[in-house]
Amino acid sequence: MNSKALLTIVSITGLVCAGTFAQAPKLDFPAASPGCTLKQRVGLTDIEIVYSRPSAKGRPIIGGLVPFGEVWRTGANNATKITFSTPVKLEGNDVPAGTYALFTIPGESEWTIIINKGAAQWGAFQYDEKADVVRFKVNPITLGEHIETFTIEFNHIRDDSAVMNLVWEKTVVPIRLEVDLGLSAEKIEAAMAAEGGNKPYFQAAAYYYDHGMDLQKANQWVDAALKQREAHYVVHLKAKILAKLGDKQGALAAAKKSLDLSIKANDKGYVRLNEDLISTLQ
C-alpha cells in the first residue's frame, strides 16, 4: 500500500471516530419545582429553609396531589430541610438547635407537623417515625384566593416570635414559632452599668419601651442616646417614652422636635409617625 492510500485511510478513520464520540450540546431546561432557600432572622435566631416549590398547574392539590393522611415532604424533590441556629419552640414544643426535615401529614380539619432528624433524604420515602423530634397538630386556614406555587413564608415577626406559614392552593397552615432572646433585665442593666463607652443606649431604651419594662430606665438611656446623637428617630422614642410615663407636655415638645428633624432628614415615615403621635397628645 502506498503512502498516499494509507494517509487517505487514516483520514477517513479519524472522521469516523470523531463522529462516533461527538456529543450533542448540553441543554438546560427549567425545573418543574424550582429550588428555594429562605433565610429569616427572628430575634437572635437564624432560620434557614431549603425546599423545592411545585406549582398546581391546574391539578387539585390538597387532598389530591397531596393526599390526606399521608406523610408529605412539604414541597417537592428532596425532603424540606429546616435549620435553627438556637433552640426554638414550635407551637409550644421544644426543638433544639440543628438541621431537620420538615414533614407534614395533611388533613381536612387539621395537619400534623413533624420535625424529623432525617433531613438528608429524597422525598419522604425513607421517613422513620422513630427519628421524630416533635410532632404536633395545627388547624389549616382557607384562603379566598388561589396560590399557584407552594410557598413557605414568615409573618407576624416580633423580637421573640413569628408565624411560619405553609401556603398552597387555598390552604394556609400557620405554625407559631418562639425564640429565647436571652435578654433579661439583669443582663441588659449590667451591660449598661459596665465601664466603657459606645453602649447601645438607644437599643436598650427601645427594647424596654417595646416590652413594657422599666420606663424610668428607658428614659435615662434614651437621654444618654441623645447625647451620643440627636437623631430624629431617637427624639421620637423619647416622645413615646414620655407619653407612656404620662408627661403629655414633654412628649408633645419632643414629638414636635422629632417632626422638624424628620422633615430635615426627608424621612417621610417618621414625619407621619410624629404627626400621628402629636394628634394623640393635643
N, C-alpha and C positions, 0 to 999 in steps of 0.2 A: 504494500500500500504506500503510495507516495505521500509526501508531507502535506500537499495541498488537500488531498482527500481526508487525511487524518485531522487536519485543522477544521474542516467542514463538519466532521462527525462530532468533535469536541464542542463546537459552537452550538450545534443542534441539541446535544445533551444538556448543555448549560441552560438553554432556553426552556427545555422540558422541566428541568429541576427547579428553575426559578418559578415557573408556572405552578409546579406541584406544591411548593412551600409558601406561595404568596397568600396573604390573609386579607380578608375584607376589612375595610376601615371600621374602626370601633364607633358604635353609635350609643349615645346616652339617651334614655327615654325618661320621661317624668315618672316619679314614683307614684304608685297608686295611693299610698298612705305616707306622705312626706314626714320625715323625722323632725322632731322639735325638742329643743332644750329650753326649759323655763327656769329662770332663776329669780328668786324673790327673797328679800330680807324682811323678816318680821321681828321687830325689837332688835335683839342682838343675835338672832339665829338666821343662818343662811340655809335656804331650802333650794334644792335643785331637782327638777323632774325631767326625765328623759323618756319620751314616748313618741309613738307614731300616730298620725292623725288621719284616720279614714273618713271618707265623705259618704253621705247617704246615697247619692246618685239615683234617686227615685225608688230606692228599696225601703221597705219597712224595717226599722232598726230595733228599737227597744221592744222586746217580746217577739222579734222576728229574726233579723240577722244576729242580734244579741239576745239569745233566748232567756226567758225567765228560769230561775232555779239552777243555773249552771255557772261555774267559775269562769270569769271573763278576764282576759289580760288587761282590760281597761285601756284599750287602744288597739293597735294592730302590730303585726310582726313580733318583735321581742316583747317580753313582759315589761310593763311600765315600771320604771325604776325611780325611786324617790329617796333623796338623801337629806338628812337633818344634821346640821353641824353641832347641835346641842340637844339634850333631851327635850321632848315636847309632850303635850297631851293632845290626843285626838278624841274629841267627844268625851273628855274626861279620862281616857285610857292612856297610861304611861307608855311612851315609846322612847327607848334610849337613842342616843346619837348613833348614826350609822346609815348604811345604804340598804334599802329593802325593795322588794317587789310590791306593787300596789295592785292587788286583785280585788275584784268585786263579784258579788252574786246579785244580779238584778232581780227585782220582784215588782209586782204590780203596785203594792202599797208600801213596801219597804225594801231597802237594799242592804246587803251585808258587805261591810268594808273590811278588807283583810290586809294587814301588814305582815309580810312573809319574808323570811330570810333568803328565799331562793330567787335572788334578783337576776342571776345570770342564766336565763333560760329563754327559749323561743316559746312564745305564746304562754299557755297555761297547761301544756301537755304533761309537764313533769311536776305540777303543783302537788305539794305534800303538806297536808294539814298539820302534821307534826312540827313543821317549820314555822308555823304561825307565831308571830309575836303578840299581836292582838287581833281580835275580830269583834265587830260591833255593828249595830243596825242603825240606819238613819232613814228618814222619810223623804222620798223624792217630791219635787215640786213641778207642776205642769206649767209650761210656758204658753204664752199666747201667740208665739211666733215659731217658725221653723228654723233651727240651727243646722245648717248643712254639714258642717265639718266638726268632728269630735274635738272638744276643747277642754283643757284644764286651766283654770284661772284662779287668782286670789282676789278677794274683795273684802270690804269692811276691815281694812288693815288698821290696827291700833298698835301701841307700843308693846302690848303683851298678848295680842290675839289677832286672828284673821279668820276668814272663811274660805276654804278651798272648795271650789265648785267643779263638779264633773258635768259637762253640758253636751247634749247631743239631741238632735231631732227636737222634740218639745219637752224634754226632761232635763231638770237640773237636780243634781244630788249634792246638797251642801254638807260640808264636813267642817265642824268648828275645830280650830287649832289654837292652842295656848302655849306660850313660851314663858320661861322664867327669866326675867331680866337680871336678877341678882343685884338689883339696885335698891338696897334697903336704905332707910333714912339714916341709919348709923353709918353706913359706908359712905354715903354722899357727904354727910356733915363732917366726917373725919377727913375726907379729901379737901373739903372747903376750909377746914381749920388748919391744915398742914402748912408748913413753911414753904415758901417758894411762890413764884409769880405764875402768870398765864393760866389761872384757874378758869374752869368753864362756868363762870358765874351765870351767864345768860341761859345755858342749857340746864343748869341746876334749878334756876328760878322757874323756867318754863316747865320743867318736869314736876316740880312741886305744885305749880298752878294747875297743870293739866290733870294731876292725880289727886287734887283736893287735899294736899298735905299742908304743912305749916306755912301759912301765908305771910306771917311776920318774917320768917327766914327768907322766903321767896322775895319779899320786898327789899330786904337787906342785900340780897345777891343781885337783884336787878339794878339797884343803885350802884353796886360795885361794877356791874357790867357797863353802866352808863359812863362811869369814869374811864373805862377802857375805850369805849367808843359810843358816841351819842347818835346811834343809827336809828332810823325811823321805826324799824321793827322792834328794837329794844324799848323805845319810848312807848310803843303800842302795848307791849307786855306790861310795862309799868302802869299804864292806864287801866288795863284789865285787872291787875292785882289790886290796885286802889279801889276800883269799883266793887270788887268782891269783898274787900275789907270794910266797905261802907263809906269810904271817903269820896262822896259824889263829886264835890268841887275839885278835889285834887285829880280825880280820874278825868273829869271834863277838861281841865287845863292840859293834862298830859296827852289826851286824845287829840286836842286841837293842835298841840305842838307836833305830834306824830303826823297829823294830816298835812301840815305845812312841809315837814321834812319829806313826806311821801310824794307830794307834788313836785318838790325839787328833784327827788330821785327818779321821777317819772315811773313810779311803781303804782300802777292803776289798781292792782289788787288791794294794796294797803290803803289806798285812797278810799276805796269802797268800805273796807273793814272799819276804818276810822269814822267815816260818815255814819255807818250803821251804829257804831258804839256811841257816838255823840248824840244820835237821835234817841237813844235809850236813857241818856243822862240829863237831857234838857227838860 
